Amino acid sequence: MACDYFEVLDLAKDGKWDEAHKLIQSYSDRMSCLIHGYLHRVEGDSSNAKYWYRRADEEMPDNTLEEELTRLYEAVSST
């Protein structure tokens, strides 16, 4: 079963970090890794966030959490 990225991002947007994290943590595709990295940024765990961004073949972005959430929504919309 594929991950519902919008559901995870919506949970994150609503401040439901634990629920979002539980949904994403069993997936390892590129988009899941990006979202997982974002969630750890929200949590304040930058070393774990960097790990997940690297798994997605990206550096952790130097943007705000709000900007990153928007970027992720746009990326999911274009897939």
Beta strands, then each sheet from edge to edge (+ up, - down):
end
